[in-house]
Amino acid sequence: MRIRRVLSTTALLAGVAAAPALLGAAAFPALADSSPSASPSGDDSAPTEAGTSFRTATEVEQGTQATAGASTGDYLYWQFPADAGQQPTVKATVKLPEASKRAASETWQIDVYDGLRRRQACQYGAQTRTAGADASSVELSCTLRTVRAWSETWANDPLPGTYYVRLTATGLGTADLGLPMSAQLQVDSKDIGGSAAVDGSLAKPLVPGIAVTSADSEEDGSDDASDSKTATLSSLRPDTSAWWSDRWVWTALGGVLAALAGIWGYSLTRGRGRPSRIPPGA
């Protein structure tokens, strides 16, 4: 009987140990595939221009390829939303002016800022690249750290909300300024999951707003009374961070395995070394 109990307990532990793999195959793809897919090249909603400052940054949804035409030396700005648990990757392709018109090589750079306009460091990627005099294009990329749901006030961790992308050329000569160029930008995110979960969340995502005062209305020649109200700078907001993550699943499975290990250990030691209560010869 004792051997049967041990074998049955061992089989039960083996079944529970295999449960995470089965559960992950069945449930986790729905969580892992939450990052948006790239939009078709013919999407009419894709932006075809870029802003020239933080205030006029063009809104871009993740997975959408934005394009813009400008002059070499201009600052191009876009903005996109990011939620907790995501690791955004910004990719930009710059089509340079004709080589015959350029006087020298050009260095291009992308910078990413959060909703508080704090510059965020790239975890990896070619954030700055120099294109040779005969190059026709240059590709840049920046993968941010995982967006956290909560952080200390003194930290510079990326938080949910609006993010700004700035693309520009640095160290240009006078002869290269003003030459026509074009740029493509796309932002995709990888869902990190419960490994990036923290015990806390922001009350609201970092989506900045601007207040249009009466003085601004007079300069613009507008008499609309609605101009005196606070306007939201970005209409793109990340999805509200939910309390659920796959960390709850692994925590529950760990608790079940610990309980079964305790039962198994008890079954092995039960009755071992206990003195008999029935006197011999009774």
PEURRA-V429990 format. One record per pair of residues at least 4 apart in sequence whose ideal C-beta (glycine too) atoms are under 8 Angstrom apart, sorted by sequence separation. I is the first residue (numbers start at 1). GAP is how many residues later the second one is. D is the distance in Angstrom with one decimal. If there is no record, write none. Layout:
BEGIN
i = (I	I)
gap = (GAP	GAP)
d = (D	D)
END
This chain:
BEGIN
i = (1	2	3	4	5	6	7	8	9	10	11	12	13	14	15	18	19	20	21	22	23	24	25	27	28	29	30	39	51	52	53	60	70	82	97	98	102	113	114	131	151	172	173	192	193	202	212	213	214	215	216	244	246	247	248	249	250	251	252	253	254	255	256	257	258	259	260	261	262	263	264	265	266	268	278	23	51	97	113	122	152	158	172	212	217	222	39	51	60	70	82	96	113	114	131	151	217	39	50	51	112	113	131	169	217	220	50	58	68	80	111	112	130	151	49	129	148	150	58	96	112	129	148	149	217	47	129	147	148	149	216	217	47	66	128	145	146	147	47	126	127	145	147	214	94	126	127	144	214	125	126	127	212	213	45	50	111	125	167	212	47	110	125	212	46	48	50	60	62	92	109	125	167	212	45	46	47	48	49	58	59	60	61	62	109	124	144	211	212	46	47	48	49	50	57	58	59	60	61	62	90	108	109	122	123	165	210	211	43	46	47	56	57	58	59	107	108	122	123	209	210	39	43	52	53	57	90	107	108	122	123	165	209	52	54	107	108	121	209	210	39	41	52	53	88	106	107	120	121	209	36	38	39	51	52	72	105	106	120	207	208	36	37	38	39	50	51	62	105	207	208	35	36	38	50	51	105	140	207	35	50	105	104	105	108	110	112	207	47	102	109	106	108	110	112	205	205	72	99	96	99	121	87	89	99	120	94	99	118	120	96	202	96	201	95	96	161	95	96	128	160	94	120	159	162	93	94	114	115	161	162	93	94	114	160	161	162	93	94	115	146	159	160	161	162	92	93	114	115	117	159	91	92	114	115	148	149	150	197	91	92	114	149	150	91	113	114	146	148	150	197	35	90	112	113	149	150	194	89	90	112	149	150	193	194	195	89	90	112	113	149	193	194	89	90	111	112	193	194	88	89	110	111	194	87	88	110	194	87	110	87	109	54	87	88	108	109	86	87	108	109	85	86	108	109	82	85	107	108	54	84	106	107	83	84	85	107	82	84	106	104	103	106	162	103	104	162	92	94	103	102	162	84	88	90	92	162	82	84	161	83	102	161	82	101	160	82	97	81	81	82	160	80	81	97	79	80	97	79	97	79	80	96	78	79	95	77	78	94	95	77	94	95	77	78	94	95	76	77	93	115	116	75	76	92	93	115	117	75	76	92	114	115	116	149	75	92	115	74	91	73	90	91	73	90	91	72	90	91	89	73	88	89	72	88	89	88	89	87	73	86	87	72	73	86	87	72	73	86	87	71	72	85	86	57	71	72	76	78	80	82	85	57	71	72	85	71	72	54	70	71	69	70	85	69	70	84	85	69	70	68	69	67	68	67	50	67	68	84	66	67	65	66	65	66	65	64	83	63	63	81	60	62	63	62	81	60	62	50	50	38	38	36	35	36	81	35	84	35	55	79	81	83	35	80	81	82	83	85	34	79	81	84	33	83	32	31	85	32	31	28	59	61	59	60	59	55	31	28	27	23	20	23	20	19	16	16	17	16	13	16	13	12	13	9	13	9	10	9	6	9	6	5	6	2	2	2)
gap = (4	4	4	4	4	4	4	4	4	4	4	4	4	4	4	4	4	4	4	4	4	4	4	4	4	4	4	4	4	4	4	4	4	4	4	4	4	4	4	4	4	4	4	4	4	4	4	4	4	4	4	4	4	4	4	4	4	4	4	4	4	4	4	4	4	4	4	4	4	4	4	4	4	4	4	5	5	5	5	5	5	5	5	5	5	5	6	6	6	6	6	6	6	6	6	6	6	7	7	7	7	7	7	7	7	7	8	8	8	8	8	8	8	8	9	9	9	9	10	10	10	10	10	10	10	11	11	11	11	11	11	11	12	12	12	12	12	12	13	13	13	13	13	13	14	14	14	14	14	15	15	15	15	15	16	16	16	16	16	16	17	17	17	17	18	18	18	18	18	18	18	18	18	18	19	19	19	19	19	19	19	19	19	19	19	19	19	19	19	20	20	20	20	20	20	20	20	20	20	20	20	20	20	20	20	20	20	20	21	21	21	21	21	21	21	21	21	21	21	21	21	22	22	22	22	22	22	22	22	22	22	22	22	23	23	23	23	23	23	23	24	24	24	24	24	24	24	24	24	24	25	25	25	25	25	25	25	25	25	25	25	26	26	26	26	26	26	26	26	26	26	27	27	27	27	27	27	27	27	28	28	28	29	30	30	30	30	30	31	31	31	32	32	32	32	32	33	34	34	35	35	35	36	36	36	36	37	37	38	38	39	39	40	40	41	41	41	42	42	42	42	43	43	43	43	44	44	44	44	44	44	45	45	45	45	45	45	46	46	46	46	46	46	46	46	47	47	47	47	47	47	48	48	48	48	48	48	48	48	49	49	49	49	49	50	50	50	50	50	50	50	51	51	51	51	51	51	51	52	52	52	52	52	52	52	52	53	53	53	53	53	53	53	54	54	54	54	54	54	55	55	55	55	55	56	56	56	56	57	57	58	58	59	59	59	59	59	60	60	60	60	61	61	61	61	62	62	62	62	63	63	63	63	64	64	64	64	65	65	66	69	70	70	71	72	72	72	73	73	73	74	74	75	75	75	75	75	76	76	76	77	77	77	78	78	78	79	79	80	81	81	81	82	82	82	83	83	83	84	84	85	85	85	86	86	86	87	87	87	87	88	88	88	89	89	89	89	90	90	90	90	90	91	91	91	91	91	91	92	92	92	92	92	92	92	93	93	93	94	94	95	95	95	96	96	96	97	97	97	98	99	99	99	100	100	100	101	101	102	103	103	103	104	104	104	104	105	105	105	105	106	106	106	106	107	107	107	107	107	107	107	107	108	108	108	108	109	109	110	110	110	111	111	111	112	112	112	112	113	113	114	114	115	115	116	117	117	117	117	118	118	119	119	120	120	121	122	122	123	124	124	125	125	125	126	126	127	127	133	135	148	150	152	153	153	153	154	154	155	155	155	155	155	156	156	156	156	156	156	157	157	157	157	158	158	159	160	160	161	162	165	175	175	176	176	177	178	215	218	222	226	230	230	233	234	237	240	240	241	244	244	247	248	248	251	251	254	254	255	258	258	261	262	262	265	268	269)
d = (6.6	6.6	6.3	6.2	6.2	6.3	6.4	6.5	6.5	6.5	6.5	6.5	6.1	6.6	6.9	6.3	5.7	5.8	6.4	6.3	5.6	4.5	7.5	7.3	5.6	5.6	7.8	4.3	7.6	5.8	7.2	5.7	4.3	5.2	5.1	7.3	6.9	5.0	5.2	4.0	4.7	4.7	7.6	4.2	7.9	7.4	5.2	7.3	6.5	6.6	6.3	6.5	6.5	6.1	6.4	6.4	6.2	6.6	6.5	6.3	6.3	6.5	6.4	6.2	6.6	6.6	6.2	6.3	6.4	6.4	6.7	6.5	5.9	7.8	5.7	7.5	3.6	5.7	6.3	4.9	7.9	7.7	5.7	6.8	4.8	5.5	7.6	4.2	4.7	5.8	5.0	7.1	5.5	5.8	7.5	4.0	7.3	6.3	7.8	5.0	7.3	6.6	4.2	7.9	7.2	7.8	5.1	6.6	5.8	7.4	5.9	4.9	7.9	5.9	6.2	5.1	4.9	7.7	7.5	6.5	7.2	7.2	6.6	7.8	4.2	4.8	5.8	4.8	6.1	6.7	7.1	7.0	7.2	6.0	7.4	7.1	7.4	6.6	5.8	7.2	6.5	5.6	5.9	7.5	5.4	5.8	7.6	5.6	5.8	7.7	5.6	5.0	4.9	7.2	8.0	7.2	7.6	3.9	5.9	6.9	7.5	6.0	4.6	7.2	5.2	7.6	3.8	4.9	5.9	5.3	6.4	4.9	7.2	7.6	7.1	5.8	4.2	5.4	5.2	7.0	7.6	6.9	6.9	7.2	4.4	5.3	7.8	4.9	5.5	6.0	7.3	6.9	7.6	6.8	3.8	5.1	5.7	4.9	7.7	7.5	6.3	7.2	8.0	4.1	5.1	6.5	7.5	7.4	6.7	7.1	7.4	6.8	5.7	7.1	7.5	6.5	6.0	6.2	6.4	5.7	5.9	7.9	7.9	6.7	7.3	4.2	6.0	7.2	7.9	6.7	5.2	7.5	6.7	6.0	6.3	4.5	6.8	7.9	5.0	5.1	5.7	7.1	7.4	6.1	8.0	7.1	7.6	5.5	7.3	5.6	7.1	5.2	4.7	7.3	6.6	6.3	5.6	5.1	7.4	7.0	5.2	4.7	5.5	7.8	6.6	3.9	4.1	7.3	6.1	7.5	7.0	7.4	3.5	6.9	6.1	7.1	5.3	7.6	5.3	7.7	5.9	5.3	6.2	7.8	5.3	4.9	5.6	5.7	7.5	6.1	7.3	7.6	6.2	5.6	6.2	6.2	5.5	7.2	6.1	5.8	5.0	8.0	7.9	7.2	7.5	7.5	7.7	7.3	5.9	5.5	6.2	7.9	6.0	5.7	6.9	6.0	7.9	5.0	6.7	7.8	6.1	6.2	7.5	6.2	7.6	6.0	5.0	5.9	7.5	3.9	6.4	7.5	7.8	6.5	4.3	3.0	5.0	5.1	7.3	3.9	4.9	7.6	6.8	5.1	6.5	7.3	7.7	6.7	4.5	7.1	5.5	7.2	4.6	7.6	7.2	7.0	7.1	5.3	4.6	7.2	7.4	5.8	5.6	7.7	4.8	6.8	7.8	4.5	5.9	3.2	5.1	7.1	6.7	5.9	4.3	6.4	5.4	4.0	6.5	4.7	7.0	4.6	6.2	6.5	4.2	7.4	7.2	7.9	5.7	7.2	6.8	5.1	3.0	4.5	7.7	7.5	7.9	7.7	7.3	7.5	7.5	6.1	4.7	7.8	6.6	5.1	6.8	6.8	6.5	5.1	7.2	7.6	7.6	4.8	7.3	7.1	6.4	7.2	7.2	7.3	7.7	6.9	5.1	5.2	5.7	7.8	6.7	6.5	7.5	6.4	5.3	5.3	5.0	6.5	6.3	7.4	5.4	5.1	3.7	6.6	5.9	5.4	6.6	7.7	4.1	7.0	4.6	7.6	7.3	5.6	5.8	6.9	7.8	6.8	5.5	5.6	8.0	7.3	5.0	8.0	5.2	6.9	6.6	6.6	5.8	5.1	7.3	7.8	7.2	6.1	5.5	6.1	7.5	7.4	3.9	5.4	5.6	6.0	6.6	5.7	5.1	7.2	6.0	7.2	7.3	6.3	6.2	4.6	6.3	4.7	6.9	7.6	7.3	5.5	8.0	5.1	7.9	7.1	8.0	6.9	7.3	6.0	6.1	4.4	6.1	4.5	3.0	7.9	7.6	6.8	6.8	6.1	5.9	7.6	5.2	4.8	5.0	5.3	7.2	7.3	7.7	7.1	5.3	6.3	7.9	7.7	5.7	5.3	7.7	7.1	5.7	5.7	5.5	6.5	7.4	7.1	4.8	7.3	6.2	7.5	4.0	4.7	5.6	4.4	7.0	8.0	6.2	6.5	6.2	5.6	7.6	6.5	6.0	7.2	5.5	4.9	4.5	6.1	5.6	4.8	6.5	5.4	7.9	6.6	7.7	6.5	6.2	5.2	5.9	7.9	6.9	7.0	6.2	5.3	7.5	7.5	7.6	7.1	4.8	7.0	6.9	8.0	6.8	5.2	7.0	7.6	5.3	7.6	7.3	7.1	7.7	6.0	4.7	7.3	7.1	4.6	7.0	7.8	7.4	7.5	7.8	6.7	5.0	6.1	6.3	7.9	6.4	5.7	7.1	7.8	6.9	7.2	7.2	6.4	7.3	7.6	4.7	7.9	6.0	6.8	5.7	4.5	3.7	5.4	6.7	5.8	5.8	5.2	7.4	4.9	7.0	4.2	4.3	7.8	5.9	5.8	6.7	7.2	6.9	6.4	7.9	6.4	6.6	6.5	7.9	5.0	6.9	5.9	6.2	7.5	6.7	7.2	7.7	5.6	6.6	7.5	6.0	7.1	6.0	7.5	6.1	5.4	6.4	7.2	7.5	6.2	6.5	7.2	4.6	7.8	5.5	6.1	5.2	6.6	7.9	7.9	7.6)
END
